[in-house]
Amino acid sequence: MGMYDNFMRILKYKGITPYKVSKGTGISGATLTSWKNGDYTPKLDKLRLIADYLEVDIKEIMGDFSSENRLPILGEIACGSPIFAEENIDGYVSPCYGASADFCLFAKGDSMVGARIYDGDLVFIKKQPRVENGEIAAVLVEDSATLKRVYLYPEEGKLVLAPENPKYKPLVFVGQELNQIQILGKAVAFQSEAR
């Protein structure tokens, strides 16, 4: 049972229609239909809005799936300045377009808009300790996680985490600073709302 199925089960239990949820939350009926059709996964803020409106815990909508084809959502990752990496599971989601991933994170911020990754998008991450230069990765900087393009220059002892938005500067690490960096995995796909 997926998130939409959980949503519909809650509506049935409470005797509420999707139309009433749309009116009460400001989320369009078209968005709810896209969710039903599997063309869209709601952003965390919209799921919270729906959960608040229905007076349920967000995890009742997101579910607790044990099926092997479900990926855990591990909170948010910064697309801007690094933010704390929350390792608690916010729910589960089906893999995006058959993406081979291990977990998902909601993007936060606008530093990766040039790569078409927007605030609230669901980013699918494949666990791996290294990525090729220029690939987008989830990177742990001390105890904060960020999503950036990674460039490693071993001959210079330098790592650059580059944003995809000209209003942000690259994060550059050299020498002993490299000991603070851990690549969590490569971004292999993302799901976004139609814009």
Backbone torsions as a table, in degrees:
resi	resn	phi	psi	omega
1	MET	NA	126.2	-178.0
2	GLY	-91.4	-177.4	-178.1
3	MET	-61.6	-41.9	-179.4
4	TYR	-63.9	-40.0	177.6
5	ASP	-61.6	-41.5	177.5
6	ASN	-62.4	-43.3	178.1
7	PHE	-57.4	-47.7	-178.8
8	MET	-67.2	-36.6	177.9
9	ARG	-62.4	-42.8	179.2
10	ILE	-65.0	-42.3	178.6
11	LEU	-59.7	-45.2	-179.5
12	LYS	-61.4	-45.1	-179.7
13	TYR	-60.7	-39.9	-176.4
14	LYS	-89.8	-7.0	-179.7
15	GLY	69.6	36.8	-178.3
16	ILE	-115.3	142.3	178.6
17	THR	-93.5	156.4	174.2
18	PRO	-57.8	-34.8	178.3
19	TYR	-59.1	-43.1	179.9
20	LYS	-65.9	-37.8	176.6
21	VAL	-63.6	-42.7	179.0
22	SER	-59.3	-48.2	-180.0
23	LYS	-66.1	-38.9	-176.2
24	GLY	-75.7	-24.7	-177.3
25	THR	-108.9	-16.8	-176.1
26	GLY	82.8	4.2	177.0
27	ILE	-83.7	126.4	-173.4
28	SER	-64.4	152.6	175.3
29	GLY	-61.8	-34.3	178.0
30	ALA	-63.1	-37.4	178.3
31	THR	-65.4	-43.5	178.8
32	LEU	-64.8	-36.7	177.2
33	THR	-66.4	-40.8	177.3
34	SER	-61.6	-38.1	177.5
35	TRP	-63.5	-46.0	179.3
36	LYS	-59.3	-40.0	-177.7
37	ASN	-79.0	-4.8	179.1
38	GLY	80.5	12.7	-179.5
39	ASP	-88.3	-3.1	-170.0
40	TYR	-155.1	139.8	171.0
41	THR	-114.8	123.0	-177.1
42	PRO	-60.9	143.8	174.5
43	LYS	-68.8	160.2	-177.9
44	LEU	-58.3	-38.9	-178.9
45	ASP	-65.3	-36.4	178.5
46	LYS	-71.6	-38.6	176.6
47	LEU	-61.9	-40.1	178.0
48	ARG	-64.7	-40.7	178.8
49	LEU	-61.4	-44.5	178.6
50	ILE	-64.6	-46.1	-179.6
51	ALA	-61.1	-42.9	178.6
52	ASP	-62.4	-43.2	-179.9
53	TYR	-62.4	-41.3	-178.9
54	LEU	-82.1	-6.2	-179.2
55	GLU	58.2	48.3	176.2
56	VAL	-130.8	162.6	173.5
57	ASP	-71.0	138.9	-179.0
58	ILE	-55.6	-30.1	-179.3
59	LYS	-68.3	-20.2	175.2
60	GLU	-68.4	-30.4	177.2
61	ILE	-82.8	-45.4	-175.9
62	MET	-71.4	-28.1	174.6
63	GLY	81.4	171.7	177.1
64	ASP	-131.3	87.3	-174.2
65	PHE	-92.9	140.1	176.6
66	SER	-108.3	-1.6	-178.8
67	SER	-63.7	143.2	-177.5
68	GLU	-65.3	-21.4	-178.2
69	ASN	-92.4	20.0	175.6
70	ARG	-110.7	140.3	179.9
71	LEU	-109.1	139.5	177.2
72	PRO	-73.8	143.1	172.9
73	ILE	-98.9	117.6	-174.4
74	LEU	-104.2	51.5	174.8
75	GLY	79.1	-141.3	-172.9
76	GLU	-119.0	155.2	174.7
77	ILE	-130.5	139.8	-175.4
78	ALA	-72.7	135.1	167.0
79	CYS	-117.5	73.4	-173.2
80	GLY	165.9	-127.6	174.8
81	SER	-76.8	149.5	178.7
82	PRO	-60.4	144.5	174.7
83	ILE	-124.7	165.8	-179.2
84	PHE	-61.1	135.1	179.4
85	ALA	-86.2	105.1	179.3
86	GLU	-82.6	120.7	-176.3
87	GLU	-94.8	9.5	176.7
88	ASN	-84.1	142.4	-177.0
89	ILE	-79.5	123.8	179.3
90	ASP	-88.9	-9.2	-178.4
91	GLY	152.8	-166.1	-178.2
92	TYR	-135.8	154.0	179.8
93	VAL	-144.7	152.0	175.9
94	SER	-72.0	148.4	178.9
95	PRO	-57.9	143.0	179.8
96	CYS	-77.1	119.0	173.8
97	TYR	47.9	37.9	179.6
98	GLY	72.7	17.0	-178.2
99	ALA	-60.7	137.3	176.8
100	SER	-87.4	93.2	-175.4
101	ALA	-132.8	164.4	-179.9
102	ASP	-109.2	-27.3	178.6
103	PHE	-160.5	171.4	-179.0
104	CYS	-128.4	155.0	174.6
105	LEU	-138.6	145.6	173.1
106	PHE	-84.6	129.6	177.7
107	ALA	-70.4	142.3	177.8
108	LYS	-131.4	121.7	179.9
109	GLY	106.6	-175.6	-172.2
110	ASP	-127.1	18.2	-176.4
111	SER	-75.1	-10.8	-177.8
112	MET	-114.7	21.4	-177.6
113	VAL	-63.9	-27.4	177.4
114	GLY	-65.8	-21.5	175.7
115	ALA	-97.7	11.1	-179.4
116	ARG	64.1	29.1	174.2
117	ILE	-107.6	115.4	-173.5
118	TYR	-110.7	163.1	177.4
119	ASP	-53.4	126.9	179.0
120	GLY	92.6	-9.3	177.9
121	ASP	-66.7	149.9	177.2
122	LEU	-93.0	117.8	-176.6
123	VAL	-106.0	128.2	-178.7
124	PHE	-94.6	126.3	-173.6
125	ILE	-117.0	130.1	172.7
126	LYS	-97.2	118.6	-179.5
127	LYS	-61.3	125.4	172.5
128	GLN	-166.3	143.0	-174.2
129	PRO	-80.0	-12.9	-179.7
130	ARG	-138.3	153.0	173.6
131	VAL	-135.1	162.2	176.2
132	GLU	-74.7	152.1	177.0
133	ASN	-55.6	131.9	178.5
134	GLY	93.0	-9.6	177.5
135	GLU	-79.7	152.2	178.8
136	ILE	-87.7	133.1	-177.5
137	ALA	-140.5	155.6	168.1
138	ALA	-85.8	123.1	-173.5
139	VAL	-126.2	132.0	176.3
140	LEU	-91.9	121.8	176.9
141	VAL	-113.5	104.4	-169.0
142	GLU	57.5	-111.2	-179.5
143	ASP	-114.2	19.7	178.8
144	SER	-117.5	145.7	-179.5
145	ALA	-111.6	145.1	177.9
146	THR	-143.0	157.0	179.3
147	LEU	-112.9	117.4	-176.5
148	LYS	-151.4	166.5	168.1
149	ARG	-77.8	137.1	-175.1
150	VAL	-107.5	131.8	174.8
151	TYR	-130.9	118.3	-180.0
152	LEU	-110.1	130.0	178.0
153	TYR	-120.3	83.3	-173.9
154	PRO	-61.3	-34.9	-179.6
155	GLU	-65.5	-25.8	178.1
156	GLU	-100.2	-5.4	-176.6
157	GLY	61.7	45.4	-173.3
158	LYS	-135.9	142.5	174.4
159	LEU	-127.1	132.7	178.6
160	VAL	-119.0	128.3	173.7
161	LEU	-106.3	106.8	-171.4
162	ALA	-101.5	131.1	175.0
163	PRO	-78.7	170.9	175.4
164	GLU	-117.5	45.8	177.8
165	ASN	-153.7	120.8	-174.7
166	PRO	-63.1	-14.2	179.3
167	LYS	-79.4	-6.0	177.4
168	TYR	-112.5	144.2	176.4
169	LYS	-92.2	150.6	175.4
170	PRO	-62.7	150.5	172.7
171	LEU	-93.6	122.9	-176.0
172	VAL	-115.7	130.8	-179.8
173	PHE	-124.9	133.3	-180.0
174	VAL	-134.0	158.1	174.0
175	GLY	54.0	-127.9	-177.3
176	GLN	-65.1	-21.6	178.4
177	GLU	-61.5	-25.2	-179.7
178	LEU	-63.4	-23.6	178.8
179	ASN	-67.7	-16.7	-179.4
180	GLN	-85.9	-6.8	-170.8
181	ILE	-104.4	135.7	174.1
182	GLN	-139.8	124.1	175.8
183	ILE	-79.7	121.2	179.4
184	LEU	-81.3	-35.1	-180.0
185	GLY	166.3	170.0	-177.8
186	LYS	-90.0	137.0	173.6
187	ALA	-75.1	117.7	-176.1
188	VAL	-106.8	-17.0	179.4
189	ALA	-168.4	166.3	172.9
190	PHE	-149.6	156.2	176.2
191	GLN	-118.6	135.7	-173.9
192	SER	-136.1	154.5	171.7
193	GLU	-74.5	153.2	171.6
194	ALA	-63.9	136.9	-177.0
195	ARG	-118.9	NA	NA
